[in-house]
Amino acid sequence: MKKNERVVVIGGSSGMGFEIAKMALAKGAEVVIAGRSIQRLEAACVALGENGVEIAVVDIGQQSEVAALFKLVGQLDHLVVTAADLSYGPVTELKESDLMRAVRSKLLGPLFAAQESASRIRPGGSITFTSGIAARRPMRGGAAAAAINSGLEGLARSLAIELAPLRVNVVSPGWTDTPIWDGMTGMTEDRKHEVHSSMAARLPSGRIGRVEDIAEAVFFLMKNGFVTGTVLDVDGGHRLV
Ligand SMILES: NC(=O)c1ccc[n+]([C@@H]2O[C@H](COP(=O)([O-])OP(=O)(O)OC[C@H]3O[C@@H](n4cnc5c(N)ncnc54)[C@H](OP(=O)(O)O)[C@@H]3O)[C@@H](O)[C@H]2O)c1
């Protein structure tokens, strides 16, 4: 990444997106972090040190809001999307409203963001989406995540052809310790520690992911000009076990 490049991170107020914003700032980029909650964005902005950071409220699942975001942003170099509002639970009990929110946030949202940003991304720039291990290693209660992550990877391959020479890639994280876990039903701190430790013991890596693992992979995808239409698994070997 070159100094003063402009990076937009939708989902940048938390977890992986926040770490990507932090690393981009450390590399001298101008960063826009976007998400739905102004409180989360403001808190993230303070934690990032405010210099070189802009915040923007957007629900990525609403096309008009995404259009307004990129009108405001203007030209940029790299778009990263980590936003997701997924629903988990037994497949027979998943509600249409929850499923539609999940599809909007993590499949249609990235499509809207690509539509609205493509003509504004400078030559040499990139788009990076975030899918996830659920696409490769389905588990009970994860049908929506599996379908949406798989769909997102297909979308990125298609965009890599249609928007070329703009590069479009996907990072597919394995289990990573971020605030996403705190929002899950019944996930107390003790329970989280228990499930993370038991997953760590199963993985070839011997640990679950850290946000830095994912952010570093995103920077590789951003800067390598010969990589497009690729899904980069950063999962500690989860797909093998
Ligand atoms: N953590 C893991 O173990 C794991 C594993 C595999 C894949 N992933 C994937 O990795 C990505 C990042 O996850 P994370 O763990 O970093 O999550 P996180 O800490 O919960 O952060 C999610 C971010 O997305 C924003 N967001 C959610 N819905 C949005 C919407 N509709 N419009 C705009 N922004 C929205 C959130 O802010 P607001 O709520 O304020 O909008 C927040 O900034 C997700 O796609 C997730 O599915 C995570």
Ligand as a Chemical Component Dictionary entry (heavy atoms), coordinates in Angstrom:
data_LIG
# 
_chem_comp.id                   LIG 
_chem_comp.type                 NON-POLYMER 
_chem_comp.pdbx_formal_charge   0 
_chem_comp.three_letter_code    LIG 
# 
loop_
_chem_comp_atom.comp_id 
_chem_comp_atom.atom_id 
_chem_comp_atom.alt_atom_id 
_chem_comp_atom.type_symbol 
_chem_comp_atom.charge 
_chem_comp_atom.model_Cartn_x 
_chem_comp_atom.model_Cartn_y 
_chem_comp_atom.model_Cartn_z 
_chem_comp_atom.pdbx_ordinal 
LIG N1  N1  N 0  -15.033 -13.750 13.781 1  
LIG C1  C1  C 0  -15.120 -14.952 13.243 2  
LIG O1  O1  O 0  -14.916 -15.987 13.909 3  
LIG C2  C2  C 0  -15.463 -15.086 11.769 4  
LIG C3  C3  C 0  -15.282 -16.348 11.152 5  
LIG C4  C4  C 0  -15.567 -16.474 9.807  6  
LIG C5  C5  C 0  -16.021 -15.387 9.075  7  
LIG N2  N2  N 1  -16.190 -14.190 9.712  8  
LIG C6  C6  C 0  -16.648 -13.055 8.899  9  
LIG O2  O2  O 0  -15.703 -12.011 9.000  10 
LIG C7  C7  C 0  -16.353 -10.747 8.842  11 
LIG C8  C8  C 0  -15.947 -9.806  9.950  12 
LIG O3  O3  O 0  -16.358 -10.374 11.179 13 
LIG P1  P1  P 0  -15.945 -9.774  12.597 14 
LIG O4  O4  O 0  -15.777 -10.958 13.461 15 
LIG O5  O5  O -1 -14.878 -8.769  12.446 16 
LIG O6  O6  O 0  -17.347 -9.064  12.999 17 
LIG P2  P2  P 0  -17.701 -7.872  14.008 18 
LIG O7  O7  O 0  -16.612 -7.647  14.993 19 
LIG O8  O8  O 0  -19.068 -8.183  14.514 20 
LIG O9  O9  O 0  -17.783 -6.600  13.047 21 
LIG C9  C9  C 0  -18.796 -6.486  12.085 22 
LIG C10 C10 C 0  -18.789 -5.071  11.549 23 
LIG O10 O10 O 0  -19.741 -4.988  10.480 24 
LIG C11 C11 C 0  -20.646 -3.910  10.721 25 
LIG N3  N3  N 0  -21.940 -4.272  10.128 26 
LIG C12 C12 C 0  -22.724 -5.331  10.425 27 
LIG N4  N4  N 0  -23.829 -5.324  9.668  28 
LIG C13 C13 C 0  -23.738 -4.230  8.861  29 
LIG C14 C14 C 0  -24.568 -3.666  7.869  30 
LIG N5  N5  N 0  -25.753 -4.215  7.534  31 
LIG N6  N6  N 0  -24.160 -2.538  7.231  32 
LIG C15 C15 C 0  -22.974 -1.954  7.563  33 
LIG N7  N7  N 0  -22.135 -2.446  8.496  34 
LIG C16 C16 C 0  -22.531 -3.564  9.143  35 
LIG C17 C17 C 0  -20.669 -3.768  12.245 36 
LIG O11 O11 O 0  -21.068 -2.480  12.695 37 
LIG P3  P3  P 0  -22.623 -2.140  12.982 38 
LIG O12 O12 O 0  -23.186 -3.302  13.741 39 
LIG O13 O13 O 0  -22.591 -0.876  13.745 40 
LIG O14 O14 O 0  -23.264 -1.977  11.642 41 
LIG C18 C18 C 0  -19.199 -4.015  12.558 42 
LIG O15 O15 O 0  -18.435 -2.847  12.298 43 
LIG C19 C19 C 0  -17.850 -11.065 8.777  44 
LIG O16 O16 O 0  -18.234 -11.101 7.419  45 
LIG C20 C20 C 0  -17.954 -12.435 9.392  46 
LIG O17 O17 O 0  -19.080 -13.171 8.916  47 
LIG C21 C21 C 0  -15.930 -14.007 11.028 48 
# 
loop_
_chem_comp_bond.comp_id 
_chem_comp_bond.atom_id_1 
_chem_comp_bond.atom_id_2 
_chem_comp_bond.value_order 
_chem_comp_bond.pdbx_ordinal 
LIG N1  C1  SING 1  
LIG C1  O1  DOUB 2  
LIG C1  C2  SING 3  
LIG C2  C3  SING 4  
LIG C2  C21 DOUB 5  
LIG C3  C4  DOUB 6  
LIG C4  C5  SING 7  
LIG C5  N2  DOUB 8  
LIG N2  C6  SING 9  
LIG N2  C21 SING 10 
LIG C6  O2  SING 11 
LIG C6  C20 SING 12 
LIG O2  C7  SING 13 
LIG C7  C8  SING 14 
LIG C7  C19 SING 15 
LIG C8  O3  SING 16 
LIG O3  P1  SING 17 
LIG P1  O4  DOUB 18 
LIG P1  O5  SING 19 
LIG P1  O6  SING 20 
LIG O6  P2  SING 21 
LIG P2  O7  DOUB 22 
LIG P2  O8  SING 23 
LIG P2  O9  SING 24 
LIG O9  C9  SING 25 
LIG C9  C10 SING 26 
LIG C10 O10 SING 27 
LIG C10 C18 SING 28 
LIG O10 C11 SING 29 
LIG C11 N3  SING 30 
LIG C11 C17 SING 31 
LIG N3  C12 SING 32 
LIG N3  C16 SING 33 
LIG C12 N4  DOUB 34 
LIG N4  C13 SING 35 
LIG C13 C14 SING 36 
LIG C13 C16 DOUB 37 
LIG C14 N5  SING 38 
LIG C14 N6  DOUB 39 
LIG N6  C15 SING 40 
LIG C15 N7  DOUB 41 
LIG N7  C16 SING 42 
LIG C17 O11 SING 43 
LIG C17 C18 SING 44 
LIG O11 P3  SING 45 
LIG P3  O12 DOUB 46 
LIG P3  O13 SING 47 
LIG P3  O14 SING 48 
LIG C18 O15 SING 49 
LIG C19 O16 SING 50 
LIG C19 C20 SING 51 
LIG C20 O17 SING 52 
# 
